[in-house]
Amino acid sequence: MDVVSVILKPVVETLMEPVKKHLGYLIYSTKHVRDMSSKMRELNAARHAEEDHLDRNTRTRLEISSQVRSWLEEVEKINAKVQTVPSDAVACCSLKIRHTVGREAFKLIEKIESATRQHSLITWTDQPIPLGKVDTMKASSSTPSSDHDDFQSREKTFIQALKALEPNNTSHMIALCGMGGVGKTTMMQRLKKVAKENRMFSYIVEAVIGEKTDPIAIQQAVADYLRIELKESTKPARADKLREWFKANSGEGKNKFLVILDDVWQSVDPEDIGLSPFPNQGVDFKVLLTSRDEHICTLMGVKANSVINVGLLTEAEAQSLFQQFVETSEPELCKIGEVIVRKCCGLPIAIKTLACTLRNKRKDAWKDALSRIEHYDIRSVAPKVFETSYHNLQDEETKSIFLMCGLFPEDFNIPTEELMMYGWGLKIYDRVYTIREARNRINTCIERLLQTNLLIESDDVGCVKMHDLVRAFVLGMYSEVEHASIVNHGNMPGWTETDITDSCKTISLTCKSMSEFPENLNFPNLTILKLMHGDKSLRFPQDFYKGMEKLWVISYDKMMYPLLPSLTQCSTNLRVLHLHRCSLMMFDCSCIGNMLNLEVLSFANSSFEWLPSTLGNLKKLRLLDLRHCHGFLIEQGVLKNLVKLEELYIGNASAFKDYNCNEMTERSNRLSALEFEFFKNKAQVKNMSFENLERFKISVGRSLDGYITKSRHSYENTLQLVTNKGEISDCKLNELFVKTEVLCLSIDGMNDLEDIEVKSTHPPQSSSFCNLRVLVVSGCAELTYLFKLCVANTLSKLEHLEVYNCGNMEELIHNGARGGGKETVMFPNLKFLSLRELPKLLGLCDNVSLIKLPQLVELQLKGIPGFTSIYPQSKLETSSLLKEEVVIPKLETLRIDDMENLKEIWPCKLSKGEKVKLRGIKVRNCDKLMNLFPYNPMSLLCHLEEFEVENCGSIETLFNIDLDCADTIGEEYNNSSLRSIRVGNSAKLREVWRIKGGDKSCPLVCGFQVVERISIWRCERFRNVFTPIATNFDLGALLEILIEDCGGETGRFNESKESSQEKKTNILSVEETLQEVTGNISNVVFPSGLIPSFHNLHKLYLKKYNGVKVVFEIESPTSTELVTTPYNQHPILPYLDELYLTDMDNMSHVWKCNRKNFLNLPKQESESPFHNLTNIHIGYCKSIKYLFSPLMAELLSNLKKVNIEGCDGIEEVVSNKDYEGEEMTTFTSTSTHTSTILFPQLDSLTLFGLNNLKCIGGGGAKDWNNEISFKNTTTTTVFPDQFKLSEAAGGVSWSLCQYAREIKIEKCDALSSMIPCYAAGQMQKLQVLKIWLCDGMKEIFETQLVTSKNKIGCDEGNGRIPRLNNIIMLPNLKILEITICDRLEHIFTFSAIGSLTHLEELTIYNCESMKVIVKKEEEDASSSSSSKEVVVFPHLKSIELSYLPKLEGFFLGMNEFQFPSLDKVTIKKCPQMRVFAPGGSTAPQIKFIHTRLGKHALDESPLNFFHVQHHQIAFLSLHGATSCTAPSEAIPWYFHNLIELDVERNHDVKNIIPFSELLQLQKLEKISVSDCEMVDELFENALEAAGRNRSNGCGFDESSQTTTLVNIPNLREMRLDSLGNLRYIWKSTQWTLYEFPNLTSLYIGCCNSLEHVFTSSMVGSLLQLQELHIRDCRHMVEVIVKDADVAVEAEEESDGKTNEILVLPSLKFLKLDGLRYLKGFTLGKEDFSFPLLDTLIIYRCPGITTFTKGYSATPKLKEIVTSLGSFYAGEDINSFIKNKQEAFKKDQDSY
């Protein structure tokens, strides 16, 4: 037993231990709970103490123990669990519950005791926290809230900087750069905030550096952030201490540091603040710095891709920022504020400063602020911002160049080449001795200014720009005494007395608004004179340059007449003369030869005739620029004597003579720059020396093309050679290849590129072409490959490569037979590749393993028949261009043209891993191309934005899609970019999509969700846009569909085996599987089931879409409903805005909808079908009978314009039934209605050429509030009520015409009336009504209705329709125009005119049957036509009654008419008009009346006339009347009060003004006669009048006649045009003399029988003539001819006497154009004086031999403009014409 007991005892004890434990939980549960509560109270007390300590240290920024936060979190968790233990559970009778509670309490006691022990280990140092340490308590995952310093345009910059701060970014130094005040510090603070909130760094240290960099101060700033006390006094010792601290607190690389250095002006060494300049040295840190100077950032070690530029704000952002500070809504202040903000050009500091300054200020303060900025006073805008940057520039040269940029206008592209010239002239450059060195220096200075952000990069290469406020600062600097200047480019009022100062050194002016310079200018200290944009009116004083002895630079840009200094003026010191875009044809350039110190001379883009030999005197000239100066001559000896010439720019040298070439050859050995075309002088190239050239553009055998240059200001070394291989070697041009950047070659005999380079002139691993950026090779017949592999791999700078018309080229790159096939070809910078017309090309390179084109963006292929595909199907395929070894990762644009054997671009199945980033594809003229895309091309659509296919006759389908392929419809391709699909002239195209597989349950097909436009034109077999299965497509972005000339029934590609059903035009697919689904929906563009698939459609354009019968079919779903998905539950085309249908011969319906089966209409108007349709245009659709039904009228609530033209089948615009076959039903009254207002937005209704239109039409039952009523049913479907129609009313009660604001009807011959009787009283909306050429129209307003039996009057009534009583209501009609409606006899009845209260214009023209305008009604007891009633047209301003042969009067009743606003009345050719209104008319505003003669001035109302014969007399001279007297005083208008004579298109009259009326023209001011083919004389003379009157017995007695002086004192303007038989304007005879003392302007055109204009006797009366323009008068010999009756006398008396001087004292402008036989202005011997003539233009006058035979004085004429250009007039016009006579004869070719 003892043994057993010994053995069992420990076993029992072991087994009892857990039993005891659990019994203890049960027995001592009460004790455990009590102890737990007690200990927890103690722990909570400790917790509260620690929390107080934590709060206190947090507030006072003292160190917090690293253990306390985790301990507090643990205590919080324990406390939460203690709260879950029920204290009353120990009294429970349940043993199980007591056991559980006891056990939980016991375990929590253990945790409490553990926490208590941990608490005893917490220690507090209460030391100050380093400022840079980041609080790691919690992090914010949210982005910082936006404030007014965050802008959308900068978000990309901010994200870029933030990513650079991330740990995985290798950059350890990041820089924010930008101009002063742009917001670098603001963005830095935002970055700091985000980095802190997201705990990106353990410590963030910030130090503001400032303009004066002090390392000790920087060290102290860092130490302050880290709470380090730096007692050391030396910089190295302090740096060591900081370094030790960083290492000690780096946590072995776990802690990350961000050091922010703000406002850095000079380089800061990271070692000075304890950081290594190299990363990964034990301390993980990043440096973020802000600086205005990019160069400083580079010096500090910031890599180029880590320098982040902070740009200016956009216009909208700038305006928003300003408004956030000023918060004003006053319109005028807002307008001023907008201008102020624009002047700030997006600079935040300026915008903020001004906004804060102007906040709550009065208007005057705002205007003053704007004025200050406009006058360049920016002291209150951004003080010191730019001054500090300026003063921190290191050298005076850069400062001077910076100030020089202020001479240009605002926002100007400043050419650096021009700055270089100015700098040279002002001697700015130190130790620079050549132009080449000066160019290098200016580029260095410009780069420095760009780095400091004082200048801005320009989009125009070769230029820079200056911010407007920086420019204002510069101009402020110029205003200082040492930089005194006058700079005015349009912002200042002009010259003031303060401008003219002796100290002025600089003048820069835009002269657009200037007419002259002040006299007595005196600028003895002036060094540079820059004038721009002066027109020919600008006058210089003759002594303009007097006293400008120190003038070094003259720059004239776009000056018409620049004044060049003479020998006695400033020419002795002038160093630079820059004449850009100036007209110099009128100047003798000889004076330039006197400027002996001239070193730079530029005539670029100017026009001049020749450079005289005196220019050879310019022995110091270094640069001569003659670019873009055409046709000039250089006299012999000029180039030869320019012994110091370094740079010569000529360009087009078509006029170069042999001696010029020889002299240039002699100078070539000194030239460092040359631009020249050896086009006609190819032989001279051999003699040239090119060895010193560093800058050149040389062309041999062709003209210089500029299409491949970066910009007009950029300059790249260019060679364009059309020659043979031998000549290149002979002339040594190939020695320039190594310096060439643009090379264009067309070389006979060249085998490859290496064949023409100079051997052994380059390192072994390089070639002569290593600097090429552009290479163009064409027309090289022997070329089989372009270059060998060794040459290709040296072209690292090549960006642009074109090869075309090389008939034998087989490959681009040749590797040779010895190539192992493992080599790699790489063009690292090639962006553009074009291969065209290469019939034998087989590939890029045949024997290499890899061809890398990493930067290629655009590829063009044309005329390469050797390829059947572009991308290969397998590695073994040889007929593809881009084989598998070709790598083009960035290709965006692919253009393919004339590839006759191309069958596919991609293989049928594209490998899943293949990535293509094409954005655009354009394919043309590839007739064998069958597949544009591979099957399931979704992966290609991720980047593709648009494609266009044209003239590809084998393509049947654009996209082949297999819905059974899982990856086709996955979400992988949700980021599609395809927006535009365009296909044209592809005869076999049948459909856009061909879909295989799938069913109703298929999800949406991705890849087309952003397509916006589909355009298909001239595709004969095209059948469908969408198939029914296309409802599986996501086409929600589709905005526009255009289909034109498609769907021909018998296309030339139709096969005989196609069924007759197949030959019909079907919009849906003809595949059998689809036919089963579609049912009977042939010839419908949009069947019901497909419309919702593209609910965002905005525009639909269909033209010549043959076979289409219905556009929109709208009906309820049936048992045979089309394939539907949840996607097509959208409303029916709610956004369709424009519908354009034309030449749709078979279309019978636009909308085909059945009211009984109509779809459920949405309750919200914004979702109703077609609710956004605003424009409908239907043209030349033969089969359509009406546009829409009343049902559609309910839906088109936003319709604005309806235009229908040339639709012969249309009988009405609105049908009175909803579908064909529907019986017209009567309305049943109902007590409840819903109301819809019809066409509330309708603006315009235009009907043209509708030969069968009988009425406009309408429908519905309209109640009196203009609303249409519908029955309210119990279902959700809304059905309109049956129409309340009466038989007499034809079943309608509203018309479309009553809803339009403007109605235009033309050529609708079947329309007998326009406004139906039932609508006449509801025309309140109509404002404009125009009716033209409606032969069948009998009345405008219908007075009778057609019934089923006969016609009855509206006013008769029948008990079933309202008695309308012919009431016509037109209260808002403003314009009424009726033209050529020959059956109309009247317009209104008298009862209607009372509503015309707003009528403003009334025009009735050429209506043969029109008798009256307002028809008199029969008077009865109820009639309103009372003779006592006064009729008032309060707003009528204009009445025109023209060509109305039967018109008797406006109104023939006895009512009085009043026209208080009428100011224009025109009555023309109304021979039967006896009276206007017998009751009298009052029109107080009328001062003039217009008749067929023109405009007459009247003293009384012209409407009160009574007798027909009086009115007829007004047109005697224009109707061939023969009466010798005319009682003009009997009528209110005739010649005596004519002020404007205006006659056109009268083909009967021969003389305009009869002789008898010549003396009555005292009021005549203007004459205009045109297109009167029979007129032979403007003013009838006495003899012709006698001949006309002789037949009437009124003979001409010559002996009794005296001379009549015809003086027309007020005539100012005369215009005669297209008078083919006009022989005389005014024929002076012994009985008639003419004077026109105030004639100022005379135009004569196309008067081919006219031989002269004036006689010499008339000249003395032309005192005011200022403009004379004569054009295309082919028989004119001279302008002024000698009087015939005095010509013989003058000839006899001329011997021995001084010539008479004739003066045209006011003539300023004279143009002679197209006068084929003109010999001179006058051929008499008189001398002429033209004291004010400043413009003389002679075009196409090949016969001119002189101007005047006598002397012609033209003191103000400087320039003569001819067809050949502008020329200097010289002293004598006659000499000029004689010298240019041969040139004038060349104008003969223009006829």
Salt bridges, closest charged atoms under 4 A:
ASP35 OD2 - LYS31 NZ 2.86
GLU50 OE2 - HIS119 NE2 2.77
GLU51 OE2 - ARG47 NE 3.99
GLU51 OE1 - HIS48 ND1 3.60
GLU76 OE1 - ARG47 NH1 2.81
GLU113 OE2 - LYS39 NZ 3.57
ASP126 OD1 - HIS53 NE2 2.98
ASP135 OD1 - ARG69 NH2 3.77
ASP149 OD1 - LYS352 NZ 2.58
ASP150 OD1 - ARG190 NE 3.56
GLU155 OE2 - ARG190 NH2 3.30
GLU206 OE1 - LYS192 NZ 2.68
ASP240 OD1 - ARG243 NH1 2.60
ASP272 OD2 - LYS235 NZ 3.94
ASP293 OD2 - ARG448 NH2 2.47
GLU315 OE2 - ARG342 NH1 3.97
GLU332 OE1 - LYS363 NZ 2.87
GLU332 OE2 - LYS367 NZ 3.95
ASP368 OD2 - ARG372 NE 3.02
ASP377 OD2 - ARG372 NH1 2.82
ASP377 OD1 - ARG379 NE 2.90
GLU387 OE1 - LYS384 NZ 3.51
GLU387 OE2 - HIS391 NE2 3.63
GLU396 OE2 - LYS399 NZ 3.80
GLU397 OE2 - ARG441 NH1 2.68
GLU410 OE1 - LYS343 NZ 3.91
ASP411 OD1 - LYS465 NZ 2.74
GLU417 OE2 - ARG439 NH2 2.77
GLU417 OE1 - ARG695 NH2 3.61
GLU418 OE2 - LYS530 NZ 2.99
ASP460 OD2 - HIS713 NE2 3.90
ASP557 OD1 - HIS580 ND1 3.41
ASP557 OD1 - ARG581 NH2 3.07
GLU599 OE2 - ARG575 NH1 2.72
GLU599 OE1 - ARG622 NE 3.20
GLU609 OE1 - LYS1780 NZ 2.79
ASP625 OD2 - ARG627 NH2 2.73
GLU646 OE2 - ARG622 NH1 2.42
GLU647 OE1 - ARG439 NH2 2.75
GLU675 OE1 - ARG627 NH1 3.58
GLU694 OE2 - ARG436 NH1 3.82
GLU694 OE2 - LYS739 NZ 3.30
ASP705 OD2 - ARG702 NH2 2.19
GLU716 OE2 - ARG773 NE 2.48
GLU754 OE1 - LYS788 NZ 3.87
ASP755 OD2 - LYS725 NZ 2.96
GLU757 OE1 - HIS762 NE2 3.49
GLU799 OE1 - ARG773 NH1 3.58
GLU802 OE2 - HIS800 NE2 2.65
GLU802 OE1 - ARG836 NH1 3.10
GLU811 OE2 - HIS814 ND1 2.69
GLU858 OE2 - ARG895 NE 3.25
GLU892 OE2 - ARG919 NE 3.67
GLU945 OE2 - ARG919 NH1 2.81
GLU948 OE2 - ARG924 NH2 3.56
GLU948 OE1 - ARG982 NE 3.40
GLU950 OE1 - ARG924 NE 3.70
GLU956 OE1 - ARG994 NH2 3.74
GLU991 OE2 - ARG994 NE 2.55
GLU1012 OE1 - ARG1013 NH1 3.28
GLU1020 OE2 - ARG1052 NE 3.75
GLU1040 OE1 - ARG1013 NE 3.48
GLU1058 OE2 - ARG990 NH1 3.92
GLU1058 OE2 - ARG1021 NH2 2.71
GLU1058 OE1 - ARG1023 NH2 3.86
GLU1071 OE2 - ARG994 NE 3.36
GLU1194 OE2 - ARG1155 NH2 3.34
GLU1205 OE1 - HIS1177 NE2 3.97
ASP1218 OD2 - ARG1155 NE 2.34
GLU1220 OE2 - HIS1149 NE2 3.26
ASP1243 OD1 - ARG1301 NE 2.52
ASP1281 OD2 - HIS1233 NE2 3.56
GLU1287 OE1 - ARG1360 NH1 3.77
GLU1302 OE1 - ARG1301 NH2 3.13
GLU1302 OE2 - LYS1304 NZ 3.24
GLU1544 OE1 - ARG1545 NH1 3.50
GLU1573 OE1 - HIS1547 ND1 3.94
GLU1580 OE2 - ARG1588 NE 3.07
ASP1617 OD1 - ARG1671 NH2 4.00
ASP1672 OD2 - ARG1671 NH1 2.66
ASP1672 OD1 - ARG1740 NH2 3.03
GLU1691 OE2 - LYS1725 NZ 3.84
ASP1713 OD1 - ARG1740 NH2 2.93
GLU1726 OE2 - LYS1682 NZ 2.54
GLU1782 OE2 - LYS1785 NZ 3.74
